[in-house]
Amino acid sequence: MSSDIIEKSVLKTPGIWQRHATRAIFFIGGFGAASWAPLVPFLKARLQLGEDVLGMLLLCIGIGSLFTMPLTGIAVARFGCRVVLVSAAFIYTVLLLTLSQVASLWMAVPALLVFGASMGMVDVAANIHAVIVEKASGKRLMSGMHALWSVGGFSGAGIFGIWLNFGYTPFMATICATIIMLFSLSFFGRHLLSYGGGKSGTSLFAVPHGIVAFVGIIACIAFLVEGAIMDWSGVFLTSVRGLDISMAGTGFAVFSAAMLIMRLTGDRLVQKLGSKPIILGGSLLSVMGFLFVILASWQPLLYAGFFLIGIGSANIVPVFFSLLGKQKVMPLNMAVSAVSTLGYLGILMGPAVIGFIAHQTSLYTSFALLAGLVALQMCIAGYVYKKVL
């Protein structure tokens, strides 16, 4: 049997189970991240770490992710989405269990590096899989796929907290979390696609060029804004706006809820209105939200600002990942890998950049800069639409 016949027999058109499997992978990614967050204080206490050492240790997750993200595109092309996703998600789950028990700094460093590497690989490969499935279906699916990451995050954080309140040790709670993740992986993993989204090529690292570089900048800004809201909204509300410390997390909670609502409904809205109005209108809503956050003296308007930022930001990344399926500059697998890497750089840079600017000026200035970046993002988006559509 020739290789062409073999390839055609393997490349089956994605169906309903492939859609469910994609959603399950996004859920596993969010559930694992949410299960890791409560383990951080226990790790700090177990290893008796100061905040400075803990911060450097947690940086290992980002370093690990940045190492594998540019490589995932070529891995998916060579081995297929199923092999990469099942392997990376399994390692991700096992490392989560390991981190609940790690007893020394020298064990924690490699464990966190591998944990971050597997997390980054799951993220990129899941997006490649989602673009292939969406393109084959002829329907808008990407926002709903990304919403499942948020669903996994919300449910993972809630359930893990309940287990700890019931008196479970961190190890016992993590075992329960890993059972859920492994069961989901074993049930849905066999429905993942056996192929990737393009040719393996000769380049080992996915380097963005052409229109893909502009999409990467959009993703970088989008993730930078999200990371800044996550890390600095609490400081802004308490230190700048004078709210009680118990209210520190409310801004990010409103932002996250708005993103989840919009992503759950985003596919229908994009299908009905088109992606361009959603992106450009959403960017305007985000800018307006930042103006409310910066200028509003009435507290409900302040929270309305965080809500508008969440609504406006929710579909930026899903829509532009979908657009990567229409560009011809780079193979799909390499394009998604490159854009994901730039997006993750935004998450890593955001908190540090905002902190540096706030230290030199004020958090008002930092948040005004974020509004300016969203406006720049809107301009770049308009340019991308002219080139791709």
C-alpha positions as CSV (number, residue, x, y, z in Angstrom):
1,M,0.0,0.0,0.0
2,S,1.4,3.4,-1.0
3,S,2.1,6.1,1.6
4,D,-0.5,8.3,-0.1
5,I,-3.2,5.6,0.4
6,I,-2.1,5.1,4.0
7,E,-2.2,8.9,4.7
8,K,-5.7,9.2,3.2
9,S,-7.0,6.3,5.3
10,V,-5.7,8.0,8.4
11,L,-6.8,11.6,7.7
12,K,-10.5,11.2,8.6
13,T,-12.7,14.3,8.6
14,P,-13.2,15.5,12.2
15,G,-16.6,14.8,13.6
16,I,-18.7,15.4,16.8
17,W,-16.4,13.2,18.9
18,Q,-13.3,15.2,17.8
19,R,-15.1,18.4,18.9
20,H,-15.8,16.8,22.3
21,A,-12.2,15.6,22.6
22,T,-10.9,19.1,21.9
23,R,-13.1,20.6,24.5
24,A,-12.0,17.9,27.0
25,I,-8.3,18.8,26.4
26,F,-9.0,22.5,27.0
27,F,-10.9,21.5,30.2
28,I,-7.9,19.3,31.4
29,G,-5.5,22.3,30.8
30,G,-7.7,24.7,32.9
31,F,-8.5,22.1,35.6
32,G,-4.8,21.3,36.0
33,A,-3.8,24.9,36.3
34,A,-6.5,25.6,38.8
35,S,-5.4,22.5,40.9
36,W,-1.8,23.7,40.9
37,A,-2.6,27.2,42.2
38,P,-3.7,26.0,45.7
39,L,-0.5,23.8,46.0
40,V,1.8,26.9,45.8
41,P,1.4,27.9,49.5
42,F,1.9,24.3,50.6
43,L,5.1,24.1,48.5
44,K,6.3,27.4,50.0
45,A,5.7,26.1,53.5
46,R,7.1,22.6,52.9
47,L,10.4,23.9,51.4
48,Q,10.5,26.9,53.8
49,L,11.0,29.4,50.9
50,G,11.0,33.2,51.0
51,E,8.9,35.2,48.5
52,D,11.9,36.0,46.4
53,V,13.0,32.4,46.0
54,L,9.5,31.3,45.4
55,G,9.1,33.8,42.7
56,M,12.3,32.6,41.0
57,L,11.1,29.0,41.4
58,L,7.7,29.7,39.8
59,L,9.5,31.3,36.9
60,C,10.6,27.8,36.0
61,I,7.1,27.1,34.7
62,G,7.3,29.9,32.2
63,I,10.8,28.9,31.1
64,G,9.6,25.3,30.6
65,S,6.6,26.5,28.5
66,L,8.7,28.9,26.4
67,F,11.1,26.0,25.6
68,T,8.4,23.6,24.3
69,M,5.9,26.0,22.7
70,P,8.0,26.8,19.6
71,L,8.7,23.1,19.2
72,T,5.2,21.8,19.5
73,G,4.2,22.7,15.9
74,I,6.8,20.4,14.4
75,A,6.1,17.7,17.0
76,V,2.4,17.7,16.0
77,A,3.3,17.6,12.3
78,R,5.6,14.6,12.8
79,F,3.7,12.6,15.4
80,G,0.1,13.8,15.1
81,C,-2.1,15.7,17.6
82,R,-3.2,12.6,19.5
83,V,0.3,11.4,20.4
84,V,1.5,14.8,21.4
85,L,-1.6,15.8,23.4
86,V,-2.0,12.4,25.2
87,S,1.7,12.3,26.1
88,A,1.9,15.9,27.2
89,A,-1.4,15.8,29.1
90,F,-0.3,12.6,30.9
91,I,3.0,14.1,31.9
92,Y,1.2,17.3,33.0
93,T,-1.1,15.3,35.2
94,V,1.7,13.1,36.7
95,L,3.9,16.2,37.4
96,L,1.0,17.8,39.2
97,L,0.9,14.9,41.6
98,T,4.7,15.0,42.0
99,L,4.6,18.7,42.9
100,S,2.1,18.0,45.7
101,Q,4.9,15.9,47.4
102,V,8.2,17.3,46.2
103,A,10.4,17.7,49.3
104,S,13.5,19.7,48.2
105,L,14.3,22.7,46.1
106,W,16.6,20.6,43.8
107,M,13.7,18.3,43.0
108,A,11.2,21.2,42.6
109,V,13.2,23.0,39.9
110,P,13.3,20.1,37.3
111,A,9.7,19.2,38.3
112,L,8.4,22.7,37.6
113,L,10.4,23.0,34.4
114,V,8.9,19.7,33.0
115,F,5.4,20.8,34.4
116,G,5.7,24.1,32.5
117,A,7.0,22.3,29.4
118,S,4.1,19.9,29.3
119,M,1.6,22.7,30.1
120,G,2.9,24.8,27.1
121,M,2.8,21.8,24.8
122,V,-0.8,21.0,25.8
123,D,-1.8,24.6,25.2
124,V,-0.3,24.8,21.7
125,A,-1.3,21.4,20.5
126,A,-4.9,21.9,21.8
127,N,-5.2,25.1,19.7
128,I,-3.8,23.4,16.6
129,H,-6.3,20.6,17.1
130,A,-9.1,23.2,17.6
131,V,-8.3,25.1,14.4
132,I,-8.3,21.9,12.4
133,V,-11.6,20.7,13.9
134,E,-13.2,24.1,13.4
135,K,-12.0,24.5,9.8
136,A,-13.4,21.0,8.9
137,S,-16.8,21.7,10.6
138,G,-17.4,24.9,8.8
139,K,-18.8,26.4,12.0
140,R,-17.4,28.8,14.6
141,L,-16.2,26.7,17.6
142,M,-13.0,28.3,18.9
143,S,-14.6,30.6,21.5
144,G,-16.5,27.7,23.0
145,M,-13.3,25.6,23.0
146,H,-11.4,28.3,25.0
147,A,-14.4,28.7,27.3
148,L,-13.9,25.1,28.4
149,W,-10.4,26.1,29.7
150,S,-12.2,28.7,31.9
151,V,-14.8,26.1,33.0
152,G,-12.0,23.7,34.0
153,G,-10.3,26.6,35.9
154,F,-13.5,27.5,37.8
155,S,-14.5,24.0,38.6
156,G,-10.9,22.9,39.5
157,A,-10.4,25.8,41.9
158,G,-13.8,25.2,43.5
159,I,-13.6,21.4,43.9
160,F,-10.0,21.5,45.1
161,G,-11.0,24.0,47.8
162,I,-13.9,21.8,48.8
163,W,-11.6,18.8,49.2
164,L,-9.2,20.8,51.4
165,N,-12.1,22.0,53.5
166,F,-13.2,18.4,54.0
167,G,-9.9,17.7,55.6
168,Y,-8.1,16.1,52.7
169,T,-4.3,16.6,52.6
170,P,-2.9,18.4,49.6
171,F,-1.7,15.0,48.3
172,M,-5.1,13.4,48.7
173,A,-6.8,16.4,47.0
174,T,-4.3,16.2,44.1
175,I,-4.9,12.5,43.7
176,C,-8.6,13.2,43.3
177,A,-7.8,16.0,40.7
178,T,-5.5,13.7,38.7
179,I,-8.1,10.9,38.7
180,I,-10.6,13.3,37.0
181,M,-7.9,14.5,34.5
182,L,-6.7,11.0,33.7
183,F,-10.3,9.7,33.3
184,S,-11.1,12.5,30.9
185,L,-7.9,11.9,29.0
186,S,-8.5,8.2,28.7
187,F,-12.1,8.6,27.6
188,F,-11.6,11.3,25.0
189,G,-8.0,10.8,24.0
190,R,-8.8,8.1,21.5
191,H,-11.0,10.5,19.6
192,L,-8.2,13.0,19.1
193,L,-6.9,13.4,15.5
194,S,-4.0,11.2,14.5
195,Y,-2.5,14.0,12.3
196,G,-1.3,17.5,12.7
197,G,-1.9,20.8,10.9
198,G,0.7,21.0,8.2
199,K,4.2,19.9,7.2
200,S,7.1,19.3,9.6
201,G,9.4,21.5,7.5
202,T,13.1,22.0,8.2
203,S,12.9,24.7,10.9
204,L,13.0,23.4,14.4
205,F,11.6,26.5,16.1
206,A,8.4,28.2,14.9
207,V,9.5,31.8,14.1
208,P,6.6,34.1,13.1
209,H,6.8,36.0,9.9
210,G,4.5,37.9,7.5
211,I,0.9,38.3,8.7
212,V,1.5,35.7,11.4
213,A,3.8,38.0,13.2
214,F,1.1,40.6,13.4
215,V,-1.3,38.0,14.8
216,G,1.4,37.2,17.3
217,I,1.6,40.8,18.4
218,I,-2.2,40.8,18.9
219,A,-2.0,37.7,21.0
220,C,0.9,39.1,23.0
221,I,-1.1,42.3,23.8
222,A,-4.3,40.2,24.6
223,F,-2.4,38.0,27.1
224,L,-0.5,40.9,28.5
225,V,-3.7,42.6,29.3
226,E,-5.2,39.5,30.9
227,G,-2.1,38.9,33.0
228,A,-2.0,42.5,34.1
229,I,-5.6,42.4,35.2
230,M,-5.0,39.1,37.0
231,D,-1.9,40.3,38.9
232,W,-2.6,44.0,39.4
233,S,-6.3,44.6,39.7
234,G,-6.3,43.6,43.4
235,V,-3.4,46.1,44.1
236,F,-5.2,48.8,42.1
237,L,-8.5,48.3,44.0
238,T,-6.9,48.3,47.5
239,S,-3.9,50.6,47.2
240,V,-5.2,53.1,44.7
241,R,-9.0,53.0,45.1
242,G,-8.9,52.3,48.8
243,L,-11.1,49.2,48.9
244,D,-10.8,46.8,51.8
245,I,-8.3,44.0,51.4
246,S,-11.1,41.5,51.4
247,M,-12.3,43.0,48.1
248,A,-8.9,42.5,46.3
249,G,-10.0,39.7,44.1
250,T,-13.4,41.1,43.1
251,G,-12.1,43.0,40.0
252,F,-10.5,39.9,38.5
253,A,-13.5,37.8,39.4
254,V,-15.8,40.2,37.5
255,F,-13.3,40.2,34.6
256,S,-13.1,36.4,34.5
257,A,-16.9,36.0,34.7
258,A,-17.4,38.4,31.8
259,M,-14.8,36.5,29.7
260,L,-16.5,33.1,30.4
261,I,-19.9,34.4,29.5
262,M,-18.7,36.0,26.3
263,R,-16.7,32.9,25.3
264,L,-19.7,30.6,25.9
265,T,-21.8,32.8,23.6
266,G,-19.0,34.1,21.3
267,D,-19.3,31.4,18.6
268,R,-22.9,32.2,18.0
269,L,-22.3,36.0,18.0
270,V,-19.3,35.6,15.6
271,Q,-21.4,33.4,13.3
272,K,-24.3,35.9,13.3
273,L,-22.4,39.2,13.2
274,G,-19.0,38.3,11.8
275,S,-15.7,38.3,13.5
276,K,-14.6,41.8,12.5
277,P,-17.4,43.7,14.3
278,I,-16.8,41.4,17.4
279,I,-13.1,42.2,17.5
280,L,-13.2,45.9,16.7
281,G,-16.3,46.5,18.8
282,G,-14.8,44.4,21.6
283,S,-11.6,46.4,21.5
284,L,-13.6,49.6,21.9
285,L,-15.5,48.1,24.8
286,S,-12.1,47.2,26.4
287,V,-10.8,50.8,26.0
288,M,-14.0,52.1,27.5
289,G,-13.7,49.7,30.4
290,F,-10.2,50.9,31.2
291,L,-11.5,54.5,31.1
292,F,-14.2,53.5,33.7
293,V,-11.6,51.8,35.8
294,I,-9.2,54.8,35.7
295,L,-11.8,57.6,35.9
296,A,-15.0,56.4,37.6
297,S,-15.5,57.6,41.1
298,W,-18.7,55.5,41.6
299,Q,-17.9,51.9,42.6
300,P,-20.5,50.2,40.3
301,L,-19.0,52.0,37.3
302,L,-15.5,50.8,38.4
303,Y,-16.7,47.2,38.3
304,A,-18.6,47.8,35.1
305,G,-15.2,48.8,33.7
306,F,-13.7,45.4,34.6
307,F,-16.8,43.7,33.1
308,L,-16.4,45.6,29.9
309,I,-12.7,44.7,29.7
310,G,-13.6,41.1,30.1
311,I,-16.4,41.2,27.5
312,G,-14.2,43.0,25.0
313,S,-11.1,40.8,25.5
314,A,-12.9,37.4,25.5
315,N,-12.9,36.6,21.8
316,I,-9.7,38.3,20.7
317,V,-7.5,35.2,21.0
318,P,-10.1,32.6,19.8
319,V,-11.0,34.6,16.7
320,F,-7.4,35.1,15.7
321,F,-6.5,31.5,16.2
322,S,-9.3,30.7,13.8
323,L,-7.9,33.2,11.3
324,L,-4.6,31.3,11.3
325,G,-6.4,28.6,9.4
326,K,-7.0,31.0,6.5
327,Q,-3.5,32.4,6.2
328,K,-1.1,30.9,3.7
329,V,2.2,32.4,5.0
330,M,3.1,29.5,7.4
331,P,1.8,26.0,7.9
332,L,-1.0,25.9,10.4
333,N,0.9,23.9,13.1
334,M,3.9,26.3,13.0
335,A,1.7,29.4,12.9
336,V,-0.2,28.4,16.0
337,S,3.0,27.4,17.8
338,A,4.6,30.8,17.0
339,V,1.5,32.9,18.0
340,S,1.1,30.9,21.2
341,T,4.7,31.6,22.2
342,L,4.3,35.3,21.6
343,G,1.1,35.2,23.6
344,Y,2.7,33.5,26.5
345,L,5.5,36.1,26.4
346,G,2.8,38.7,27.0
347,I,1.6,36.8,30.2
348,L,5.2,36.7,31.5
349,M,6.1,40.3,30.6
350,G,2.8,41.9,31.7
351,P,3.1,41.9,35.5
352,A,6.8,43.0,35.4
353,V,6.2,45.8,32.8
354,I,3.1,47.1,34.7
355,G,5.0,47.0,38.0
356,F,8.0,48.9,36.6
357,I,5.9,51.6,35.1
358,A,3.8,51.9,38.2
359,H,6.9,52.2,40.3
360,Q,8.2,55.1,38.1
361,T,4.8,56.8,37.8
362,S,1.6,55.3,39.1
363,L,-0.9,52.5,38.5
364,Y,-3.1,55.0,36.8
365,T,-0.4,55.5,34.2
366,S,0.0,51.7,33.9
367,F,-3.7,51.1,33.3
368,A,-3.7,54.0,30.8
369,L,-0.9,52.3,28.9
370,L,-3.0,49.1,28.8
371,A,-5.8,51.1,27.2
372,G,-3.4,52.4,24.7
373,L,-2.1,48.9,23.9
374,V,-5.7,47.7,23.3
375,A,-6.2,50.6,20.9
376,L,-3.0,49.6,19.1
377,Q,-4.3,46.0,19.0
378,M,-7.5,47.2,17.3
379,C,-5.4,49.0,14.6
380,I,-3.3,45.9,14.0
381,A,-6.4,43.8,13.9
382,G,-7.9,46.0,11.1
383,Y,-4.7,45.5,9.1
384,V,-4.8,41.7,9.6
385,Y,-8.3,41.6,8.3
386,K,-7.4,43.4,5.2
387,K,-4.6,40.9,4.5
388,V,-6.3,37.7,5.4
389,L,-10.0,38.1,4.5
